[in-house]
Amino acid sequence: MTTTTHFDQLQLAERWGLSPKTLARWRVIGTGPKYIRLPGKVIYL
């Protein structure tokens, strides 16, 4: 059985020791981890 954990932007930034703005910039330029957009939120897979 596979367990999948999802993180919001603040959780992932803290976990990886990054600024949330770095994750946002990576989304704009098309790099970084996979994510999905939900209404009012970004979830990283």
Order of alpha helices (4+ residues) and beta strands (2+ residues): beta-alpha-alpha-beta-beta
